C-alpha cells in the first residue's frame, strides 16, 4: 500500500456532545419555548436539530441566473459571498449539495439521467471492494460519472463501523480506499464514514485527516459554513476548527461535515411521497433563515442511497427523486459538490471555492 501522509492533529480527550433528535423539527417560539422530547442516540440516519436565529418566510423564487460572484481579495469565494445583482435579481442564490452513498447501480441507471436532465453534478461515495458486485456500480460506471464532472469519493474498503475496528484496520479502511480509487484514475479528497459513525471520535477524525481534505461524518438538517449554528448541540462553537484549545474535538469541522439523510424521512414516513416531498422542500429552504444579502452561511447536504427501491430502508422512490430534482431546478437552486467547499486556515471557516 502506498502511504499518503500529512500531519494529523492530536487530541487529549474526545469531545462528548449530545445529538438531539431523529427527524425534522419545527420550533415555535412565543412567550416561552416548547421543548420536544428528543432522543440522544445518533443512529444511522438521525438528524441533529438546529434552531434558526430568526424565522424567515420560505421563498421559492431565488435566482442564480444573471448573478455573478465577486471574489474577495484572496480570490476565494468565501462563506460571505457578495453577489453582484443584475436586472431583477435581488435574492441570494439557494445552494444545495447532493450525495449518493454506497455505489448502488440505481444511482447510475435511475438517478444519473435525472441529474443529467438538469445539469446537476453530485458527490458519489464508494466502498471499494463492493464495486462490481450485484446491484452495485462497476468501475466503468464510476469512471463515466467522474469524466462527466461528478465527484467520486471514498467510503472505506469494506464498510465497517470505524469506531469498532483496530488502529491498523482503521488506517487500512481510510488510507487504502484512497489508494484504490487513485489506482482507477480518481483522486478522492473527501471521505464518508459508514452510517455517520465517528464524528465524536478523535481517533477516527485523526485517521481521516491524514488522507483527506473533508469528511461527511454525521447528520444535521444544515451544514453551517462557520460551524456555529448548533445552539443546543454545540452552543460554544464559533468556527470550524477541528479541536478546541483544550484538545477536545469540536462538534462540526471539515472532518465532521454533517448531512441530511433522505432515507431517514423515507423510513419515518413509510415512503409517503407527498409527505416526504413537503419535508424535502422545507429542508432545502431552511437555509433562508441564515442566508441573505449576498451571504451564504448554511447549506443543506441531501444524502441519497438507492434510487427506485422503496422496499429497502436505503431506498427513495424514483418518482419522488425526480420531483425533488425538478423542484431544485425550477426554483433556481445552485447545486455544488462536496469538494467545491474549501477551508480557510486563517479564519477557520468553510467557504465555497467554486460553483461546481
Secondary structure by P-SEA (a helix, b strand, c coil): cbbbbcbbbbbcbbbbbbbccccbbbbbbccbbbbcccccccccbbbbbbbbccccccccccccccbbbbbccccccccccccccccccccccccbbbbbccccccccccaaaaaaaabbbbbbbbccccccccccccaaaaaaaaaabbbbbbccccccccccccaaaaaaacaaaaaaaaaacccccbbbcccccccccaaaaaaaaaccccccccccccccccccccccccccccccccccccccccccccccbbbbbaaaaaaaaccaaaaaaaaaaaaaacccccccccccccccbbbbccccccccccbbbaaaaaaaaaaaaaabbbbbccccccccccccbbbbcccc
